[in-house]
Amino acid sequence: MKQELQQLLMEAISIVQEKMDITFSAIDDIKIERTRDRSHGDYACNIAMVLARQAKTNPKQLAAALLENIPESEIIERIEIAGPGFINFFLTKQSRLNVITRILQAAETYGRSEFGAGKSILVEFVSANPTGPLHVGHGRGAVYGAVVSDLLEAIGYKVDREYYVNDAGRQMDILTVSIWLRYLEQCEIKIDFPENAYQGDYIRNIAGKLLSDKQQSLSSDIDFPETKDDLEIYIDLLIAFAKTTLGSENYQTILDFGLNEILGEIRDDLADLGVVFDRWFFERSLANNDQIQKCITKLKDSHFVYEEEGALWFRSTAFGDEKDRVIIRDNGQATYFASDIAYHVEKFSRGYNKAINIWGADHHGYIARVKAALSALDENPDALEILLVQFATLYRGTEKLSMSTRSGQFVTLKELLDEVGRDATRFFYILRKSEQHLDFDLELAKSKSNENPVYYIQYAHARICSVLKQVKEKGFTYDAEIGSNNLHTLTEPSEEKLITVLSCYPEVMHSAATEYEPHQIAYYLRDLANEFHSYYNACQFIVDSDDLRNARLNLISASKQVICNGLGILGVSAPEEM
C-alpha cells in the first residue's frame, strides 16, 4: 500500500515539475508514514514541506498542486491537506480489507521483498574465543546475529554467516597450559594451579579425555618454574616452560585437542539455539597464508607503519583514531589487531557489497582502528558496518549470575536452553535494542502467563488453530475463497484494528531489516497478539451466517499466517496446541 502511494506521488511530482519548469532534488527525503490517529487518514506525507523551498512557494500551495495532479486510484477514498502542509491519505475500506486476501495468497512470503536483490552481505557474529563453553552473555549476540541475517535475507540480500575462530595468540596458550596442568594432576603430579588459568570443570573434563587418549605420554618428572607474585608474568613463564618441556609437536597436540573439544561444544550449543554458520574462519589460516605479513608490508610501503621501542606501530591517528596501534610486539609476535586487519581485508577480497560485524559493546574502541586500517589499505571503510551488542545479565530471583569464563563461574548457554527452552531464549534475547542492556528474567521466560510475551504470542496462534479445528467439529464449513468475497461484513471496531495491524507487517519487516532491529518484530507480534485476543473476546467466529463466518475465519487465518511468519523470522516456533 505504501509503495502504491509513493508511486502515485512520484507521478504527481513529475507533472508538477514539468508545469513549474523545475527539477526537484532530495526526493529521497520524502516520508510516507502511517498516522497515529485515523482522523488524520491512514498515511501522511511531508513531501510539500520538503520541496516547498525549491518550488519557491509555501508548503500548502505545493501540496494543493500535487493533489491536483495525483492520478485517480481505487485505493484512495480522499486526500486532505493538514497543518503546515501534510498530505493525508484516506484509504477506501475495500483497499484496507484486501490485505486479508493478499496475506492468504502470499502465505509464508507475505512481508518479504526483493529490496536487496543482487547484493551480498557477510555477517560475522558470536566469534567468542574458543577457550570455554558459550555462556548466557554470548547467547544474545548469537541470536541477534542470526535474526539480523534472516531479516536481511527476507528483503532480498544474499547473506553469508561467519564465525571467526581466534585459534592463535596468548589466550589459546593459556588454555593449552590450563589443560596440560589439569592433565598432570590426573597423572598424580602435584601442581600449583595458577589463579589466572582457566578454572572451569570443563578443563578437567578435556584433560581427562586427553589422558584417556594419550595415556601418560605427555607427563614426566617436571621441575616447574618458581611461582611469581605477578600472576601474568607467571602464566607467561608457564607457557614458555610448557613449550620447551613438551616440544612443539606435543604442545600443538594439546592445543588442538582442547580447541576441537571446545569448538565441538560451541557448535552443538549454537545448533540447539537454532544458530547455524555458513563458514568457520580460523585466525591461524591468516598466518599460514602470509596474509598478515602481506598487509603489514603494504602498510609499510604506504608509510603507515613505524618502529618504536622494538615494536611496529600502525599510524592509525592519520585516519582519526585516538592513538597509534601496535601491530608487531617487541618480541616479534603479531597482535590481535594485526590479525583483525588481515581478516577484514580477506573478507572484502571475497566480493561482498557489505560486511557486518556484530561485536560486544566492550569492543567499541576497536571500531576506529579497524576502519583506519581499511582506509590505509585502500578498502572502503564505509562498507564495514559494526553493530554493538550489550551482554545480557541473567538473574535467578534477585541473584545476579557470573559471566566470567576464566574463573569458570558462569551459567552456560546450554544450561539456559535446558531450563527455559529455545523459543523463550531466542525471543527474550531480542526484546531490547542491541545496544541496550538486557536483564534476562529467568522466571518470566519460564512462566505460562500473559506477562510472558512469547507465550502470549504463541497462545494467539494456538487459539486460532483451535478455532479452525472447531469449525468441522461443529458441522460448519469454511471456504476461504468465498470468504474473500464477503470481507465487507467485517465492520466491528476490533476487526478494523486487527486488519490495520496486519497491513503494517511488510513495513515493520523492512524497517527491522534495514535498521538491524529485530526487536521491532517482537513488539509488532505482541501488538498483533493483543489485537487478536481482544477480537477473540469481543466476537464469535463460528456463526450461522456463511458470509460472516467465512470472512471472520479468513481474518483470523490471515492473523495466524502473519504470526507464523513473524515468529519464523525470530526462529521461534508457532505451536498449534498449548
C-alpha positions in Angstrom: 0.0 0.0 0.0 2.8 2.4 1.0 4.6 1.7 -2.3 1.5 2.4 -4.3 1.1 5.8 -2.6 4.7 6.5 -3.3 4.3 5.7 -6.9 1.2 8.0 -7.2 3.1 10.8 -5.6 6.1 10.3 -7.9 3.8 10.7 -10.9 2.3 13.9 -9.4 5.8 15.2 -8.8 6.8 14.5 -12.4 3.8 16.5 -13.7 4.3 19.4 -11.3 8.0 19.6 -12.2 7.1 20.0 -15.8 4.4 22.6 -15.2 6.8 24.6 -12.9 9.8 24.1 -15.1 11.9 22.8 -12.2 13.7 19.6 -11.2 13.2 18.7 -7.6 16.2 17.3 -5.7 16.1 15.5 -2.3 13.1 13.4 -3.3 14.6 10.6 -1.3 13.8 12.6 1.8 10.1 12.2 1.3 8.5 10.2 4.1 5.2 8.5 3.9 4.2 7.3 7.4 1.2 5.7 9.0 -0.8 8.1 11.1 -1.3 7.5 14.8 -4.8 8.9 14.6 -7.2 7.6 12.0 -8.9 11.0 11.9 -5.8 12.2 10.1 -6.1 9.5 7.5 -4.3 6.2 7.1 -1.0 7.7 5.8 0.6 11.1 5.9 3.3 12.6 3.8 5.7 15.6 4.3 6.6 16.0 0.6 5.2 19.5 0.3 7.3 20.8 3.2 10.5 19.1 1.9 10.2 20.6 -1.6 8.5 23.9 -0.9 11.7 26.0 -0.9 12.8 24.5 -4.2 9.4 25.4 -5.7 9.6 28.9 -4.2 6.2 28.6 -2.8 4.7 27.7 0.6 4.0 24.1 1.5 0.2 24.3 1.4 0.3 25.7 -2.1 2.7 23.0 -3.3 0.5 20.3 -1.6 -2.5 21.6 -3.4 -0.6 21.5 -6.7 0.4 17.9 -6.1 -3.2 16.9 -5.1 -4.5 18.3 -8.4 -2.1 16.0 -10.3 -2.2 12.8 -8.3 -3.7 10.1 -10.6 -7.0 8.5 -9.6 -6.7 5.3 -7.6 -9.0 2.7 -6.4 -7.2 2.5 -3.1 -7.7 6.2 -2.2 -11.1 7.4 -0.8 -9.9 11.0 -0.3 -6.9 13.2 0.3 -6.7 16.2 2.7 -4.1 18.9 3.4 -3.4 19.3 7.1 -1.4 21.5 9.3 1.6 23.3 7.7 1.3 21.2 4.5 1.0 17.5 5.4 -0.8 15.4 2.8 -3.1 12.9 4.5 -4.4 9.9 2.6 -7.6 8.1 3.5 -7.8 4.6 2.0 -11.0 3.0 0.8 -12.5 0.3 3.1 -12.1 -2.3 0.3 -8.4 -1.5 -0.1 -7.9 -2.0 3.7 -9.8 -5.2 3.6 -7.8 -6.6 0.6 -4.8 -7.1 2.9 -6.5 -10.2 4.2 -6.7 -11.7 0.7 -3.1 -10.7 0.0 -1.9 -12.4 3.1 -3.7 -15.6 2.4 -2.4 -15.6 -1.2 1.2 -14.8 -0.3 1.3 -17.1 2.7 4.8 -17.5 4.0 6.2 -14.9 1.6 3.9 -12.1 3.0 6.2 -9.3 4.2 9.2 -10.4 2.2 10.6 -8.3 -0.6 13.4 -8.0 -3.2 14.8 -4.8 -1.8 18.3 -6.1 -1.6 18.3 -8.4 -4.6 21.7 -8.7 -6.3 23.7 -7.6 -3.3 25.6 -9.8 -0.9 26.4 -9.3 2.8 28.8 -11.1 5.1 27.6 -11.2 8.7 30.2 -12.2 11.3 28.9 -12.8 14.8 29.5 -14.6 18.1 33.2 -15.3 17.4 33.7 -16.0 21.1 37.2 -17.1 22.0 37.3 -20.9 21.9 38.6 -21.1 25.5 35.4 -22.3 27.1 31.7 -23.0 26.7 29.4 -20.3 25.5 27.7 -18.5 28.4 24.5 -16.5 28.6 26.2 -13.3 27.5 27.4 -14.9 24.3 23.8 -16.1 23.5 22.5 -12.6 22.9 25.0 -11.8 20.2 24.3 -15.3 18.6 20.5 -14.7 18.4 20.8 -11.1 17.4 23.2 -12.0 14.5 21.1 -14.9 13.4 17.9 -12.9 13.3 19.5 -9.9 11.6 20.9 -12.3 8.9 17.4 -13.8 8.4 15.8 -10.4 8.2 18.3 -9.3 5.5 17.6 -12.4 3.5 13.9 -11.7 3.9 14.3 -8.5 2.0 16.3 -10.0 -0.8 20.0 -9.9 0.2 22.3 -12.8 -0.2 23.7 -13.4 3.2 26.6 -15.5 4.5 27.0 -16.1 8.2 30.5 -16.5 9.6 32.2 -17.3 12.9 35.8 -16.0 13.3 37.7 -18.5 15.4 40.6 -17.0 17.5 42.7 -20.1 17.4 46.0 -18.3 17.8 47.5 -16.0 20.4 48.0 -15.8 24.2 44.5 -16.9 25.2 45.0 -20.2 23.4 48.4 -20.6 25.1 46.7 -20.1 28.5 44.1 -22.6 27.5 46.8 -25.1 26.5 48.7 -24.7 29.7 45.5 -25.0 31.7 44.6 -28.3 30.1 48.2 -29.6 30.5 48.3 -28.8 34.2 45.0 -30.5 34.8 46.3 -33.4 32.8 49.3 -33.6 35.0 47.1 -33.5 38.1 45.3 -36.6 36.8 48.6 -38.2 36.4 49.1 -37.6 40.1 51.7 -34.9 39.7 51.4 -32.2 42.3 50.5 -28.9 40.7 50.2 -25.3 42.0 47.4 -24.3 39.6 47.5 -20.6 38.7 44.5 -18.4 39.6 44.6 -16.8 36.2 44.5 -20.0 34.3 41.1 -21.3 33.0 39.4 -22.8 36.1 36.2 -24.5 35.0 35.3 -28.1 35.3 35.3 -28.3 31.5 39.1 -28.0 31.6 39.3 -31.1 33.9 37.0 -32.9 31.5 39.1 -32.1 28.5 42.2 -33.1 30.4 40.6 -36.4 31.3 39.7 -37.1 27.7 43.3 -36.2 26.7 44.7 -38.6 29.3 42.4 -41.4 28.1 43.6 -40.7 24.5 47.3 -40.2 25.2 47.8 -42.1 28.5 50.9 -40.6 30.1 52.9 -39.7 27.1 52.6 -36.0 27.9 53.9 -36.2 31.5 57.2 -36.9 33.3 59.1 -35.7 36.3 58.8 -31.9 35.9 60.6 -29.1 37.7 58.2 -26.2 37.4 59.3 -22.5 37.4 59.3 -20.8 40.7 55.9 -19.2 41.5 55.8 -15.4 40.9 53.7 -12.9 42.8 52.8 -11.3 39.4 50.3 -13.8 38.0 50.5 -12.6 34.5 54.3 -13.0 34.5 54.0 -16.4 36.0 51.4 -17.7 33.4 53.8 -16.5 30.6 56.6 -18.4 32.3 54.5 -21.5 32.3 53.6 -21.1 28.7 57.3 -20.8 27.7 58.1 -23.7 30.0 55.3 -25.9 28.6 56.5 -25.3 25.0 60.1 -26.2 26.0 59.2 -29.2 28.1 56.6 -30.7 25.7 58.2 -29.8 22.4 56.3 -28.1 19.6 54.5 -31.3 18.4 53.1 -32.3 21.8 52.3 -28.7 22.7 50.3 -28.4 19.5 48.6 -31.7 20.2 47.2 -30.3 23.5 46.2 -27.0 21.9 44.4 -28.7 19.0 42.7 -31.2 21.3 41.4 -28.5 23.6 40.3 -26.4 20.6 38.4 -29.2 18.9 36.7 -30.2 22.1 35.5 -26.7 22.9 34.6 -25.8 19.3 32.6 -29.0 19.1 30.6 -28.0 22.2 30.1 -24.5 20.8 28.8 -25.8 17.5 26.4 -28.1 19.4 25.1 -25.3 21.7 24.6 -23.0 18.8 22.7 -25.7 16.8 20.5 -26.2 19.8 19.8 -22.5 19.8 19.0 -22.6 16.1 22.1 -20.8 15.0 24.0 -22.2 12.1 27.0 -20.7 10.3 27.9 -21.0 6.6 31.6 -20.8 7.4 34.0 -21.0 10.3 37.1 -18.9 9.6 40.3 -19.8 11.6 42.7 -17.0 12.6 45.6 -19.4 12.2 45.0 -19.6 8.5 45.9 -15.9 8.1 49.4 -16.5 9.3 49.7 -19.8 7.4 48.9 -18.0 4.2 51.1 -15.0 5.0 48.1 -12.7 4.8 49.1 -10.8 8.0 52.6 -10.2 6.6 51.2 -9.1 3.3 49.1 -6.4 5.0 52.0 -5.2 7.1 54.2 -5.0 4.0 51.6 -2.9 2.2 51.2 -0.6 5.2 55.0 -0.2 5.3 55.1 0.6 1.6 52.5 3.3 2.2 54.5 4.7 5.1 51.7 4.0 7.7 54.0 1.8 9.8 56.9 2.9 12.0 59.2 1.2 14.6 59.4 2.4 18.2 61.0 0.6 21.2 61.4 -2.6 19.2 57.7 -2.8 18.2 55.9 -1.9 14.9 53.1 0.6 15.1 50.3 1.4 12.7 49.8 5.2 12.3 46.1 5.0 12.8 45.9 8.6 14.1 46.3 9.6 10.5 42.8 8.3 10.0 41.1 9.8 13.0 41.9 7.2 15.7 42.8 8.5 19.1 46.3 6.9 19.2 48.6 4.7 17.1 48.3 0.9 17.5 50.9 -1.8 17.9 50.8 -4.5 15.2 54.0 -6.4 15.9 55.1 -6.6 19.6 58.8 -6.1 20.6 59.0 -9.9 20.9 58.2 -10.3 17.2 54.6 -11.6 17.7 51.7 -10.2 15.8 49.0 -8.6 17.9 45.3 -9.5 17.6 44.9 -6.2 15.8 47.3 -7.3 13.1 45.2 -10.4 12.6 42.0 -8.3 12.5 43.4 -6.2 9.7 44.3 -9.2 7.6 40.9 -10.8 8.3 38.9 -7.8 7.2 41.0 -7.4 4.0 40.4 -11.1 3.3 36.6 -10.6 3.8 36.4 -7.9 1.1 38.5 -9.9 -1.2 35.6 -12.3 -1.5 33.5 -9.6 -3.3 30.8 -8.8 -0.6 29.0 -5.5 -1.0 28.9 -5.1 2.7 30.4 -6.7 5.8 28.6 -6.6 9.1 30.5 -7.3 12.4 28.4 -7.9 15.5 30.6 -7.3 18.5 30.2 -7.0 22.2 29.8 -3.4 23.4 33.2 -3.7 25.1 34.8 -3.7 21.7 33.6 -0.2 20.9 37.2 1.1 20.9 38.2 -1.3 18.1 35.9 0.3 15.5 38.1 3.3 14.7 41.3 1.4 14.4 39.9 -1.3 12.1 38.3 1.3 9.8 41.6 3.2 9.8 43.4 0.1 8.7 40.9 -0.5 5.9 41.4 3.1 4.7 45.2 2.7 4.8 44.9 -0.5 2.7 42.6 1.2 0.1 39.5 -0.6 1.2 36.2 1.2 1.7 35.7 1.6 5.5 32.0 2.5 4.9 31.4 -1.0 3.5 32.1 -2.3 7.0 29.2 -1.8 9.5 29.8 -2.7 13.1 26.8 -3.4 15.4 27.4 -3.5 19.1 25.5 -5.7 21.5 25.4 -5.3 25.2 25.8 -8.5 27.1 22.7 -9.9 28.8 22.7 -10.2 32.6 20.9 -13.3 33.9 19.0 -13.1 37.2 17.8 -16.1 39.2 15.5 -14.4 41.6 17.5 -11.5 42.9 20.8 -13.2 42.4 23.0 -11.9 39.6 24.9 -14.8 38.0 28.6 -14.5 37.0 29.7 -14.5 33.3 33.5 -14.9 33.8 35.0 -17.6 31.5 38.4 -17.5 33.1 37.1 -18.1 36.7 34.8 -20.9 35.5 31.9 -19.5 37.5 29.2 -18.9 34.8 25.9 -20.1 33.5 26.4 -21.8 30.2 24.2 -21.2 27.2 23.4 -24.9 27.3 22.1 -24.6 30.9 19.9 -21.7 29.9 18.5 -23.6 27.0 17.8 -26.7 29.1 16.0 -24.6 31.7 13.8 -22.2 29.5 13.9 -23.8 26.0 14.9 -22.4 22.6 11.8 -20.3 22.0 11.9 -18.2 25.2 15.7 -17.9 25.0 15.6 -16.5 21.4 12.6 -14.3 22.0 13.9 -12.7 25.2 17.4 -12.1 23.7 15.9 -9.7 21.1 13.4 -7.9 23.2 15.6 -4.9 23.5 17.7 -2.8 21.1 21.0 -4.5 20.8 22.9 -1.5 22.3 20.7 -1.5 25.4 21.5 -3.5 28.5 19.3 -6.6 28.9 18.3 -8.2 32.2 17.2 -11.7 31.3 14.3 -12.5 33.6 14.6 -16.3 34.0 11.3 -16.8 35.9 9.3 -14.7 33.4 10.8 -16.6 30.5 9.6 -19.9 32.0 6.1 -18.6 33.0 3.0 -19.6 31.2 1.1 -16.3 31.6 0.1 -13.3 29.5 3.0 -11.4 31.1 5.4 -13.7 29.2 5.4 -12.1 25.7 6.5 -15.2 23.8 3.8 -17.3 25.5 1.2 -14.6 24.8 2.0 -14.6 21.1 2.2 -18.4 20.7 -1.1 -18.7 22.5 -2.7 -16.5 19.9 -1.5 -18.8 17.2 -2.7 -21.9 19.1 -6.1 -20.3 19.7 -6.6 -19.6 16.0 -5.7 -23.2 15.3 -8.2 -24.4 17.9 -11.0 -22.3 16.3 -10.2 -23.6 12.8 -10.3 -27.1 14.2 -13.7 -26.5 15.8 -15.3 -25.4 12.5 -15.5 -29.0 11.3 -16.3 -30.4 14.7 -19.3 -28.2 14.9 -20.5 -29.2 11.5 -19.7 -25.9 9.7 -17.7 -25.3 6.6 -15.0 -22.8 5.9 -14.4 -21.6 2.3 -11.5 -19.2 2.2 -12.3 -18.2 -1.4 -15.9 -17.4 -0.7 -14.8 -15.6 2.4 -12.7 -13.2 0.3 -15.8 -12.1 -1.5 -17.6 -11.2 1.8 -14.9 -9.2 3.6 -17.3 -6.2 3.7 -19.2 -7.9 6.5 -16.2 -7.2 8.8 -17.4 -4.0 10.4 -16.6 -4.4 14.1 -14.1 -2.0 15.6 -11.9 -4.9 16.8 -11.9 -6.2 13.2 -10.8 -2.9 11.8 -8.0 -2.6 14.4 -6.7 -6.1 13.7 -6.8 -5.5 9.9 -4.8 -2.3 10.3 -2.1 -4.2 12.3 -1.9 -6.9 9.7 -1.3 -4.4 7.0 1.7 -3.0 8.9 3.7 -6.2 8.8 5.6 -5.6 5.5 6.6 -2.1 6.7 7.8 -3.4 10.1 9.8 -6.2 8.3 11.5 -3.7 6.1 12.3 -1.3 8.9 13.5 -4.1 11.2 15.8 -5.4 8.5 17.3 -2.1 7.2 17.7 -0.7 10.8 19.1 -4.0 12.2 16.4 -4.0 14.9 14.8 -7.5 15.4 13.0 -6.2 18.5 10.6 -4.4 16.1 9.3 -7.8 15.0 8.9 -8.9 18.6 7.0 -5.7 19.5 4.8 -6.0 16.4 3.9 -9.6 17.2 3.0 -8.6 20.7 0.7 -5.9 19.4 -0.8 -8.3 16.8 -1.4 -10.9 19.5 -3.1 -8.3 21.7 -5.4 -7.2 18.9 -6.3 -10.8 18.2 -7.0 -11.7 21.8 -9.2 -8.6 22.0 -11.1 -9.7 18.9 -11.4 -13.2 20.3 -13.0 -11.9 23.4 -15.3 -9.5 21.5 -16.7 -11.6 18.7 -17.8 -15.1 17.8 -16.1 -16.6 14.8 -18.1 -19.7 14.2 -21.5 -18.1 13.5 -24.5 -19.3 11.5 -24.1 -16.7 8.7 -21.9 -18.3 6.0 -20.8 -14.9 4.7 -19.8 -13.6 8.1 -18.3 -16.9 9.3 -16.1 -17.3 6.3 -15.0 -13.6 6.4 -14.0 -13.8 10.1 -12.3 -17.1 9.6 -10.3 -15.5 6.8 -9.3 -12.7 9.1 -8.1 -15.0 11.8 -6.4 -17.3 9.3 -4.5 -14.2 8.0 -3.6 -13.4 11.6 -2.3 -16.9 12.1 -0.2 -16.7 8.9 1.4 -13.4 10.0 2.1 -14.6 13.5 3.7 -17.7 12.0 5.8 -15.6 9.6 7.0 -13.3 12.3 7.9 -16.0 14.7 9.7 -17.8 12.0 11.9 -14.8 11.3 12.8 -14.8 15.0 13.5 -18.5 15.0 10.6 -19.2 17.4 8.0 -22.0 16.9 4.3 -21.4 16.3 2.6 -24.3 18.2 -0.9 -25.4 17.2 -1.7 -26.6 20.7 -0.7 -25.2 24.1 
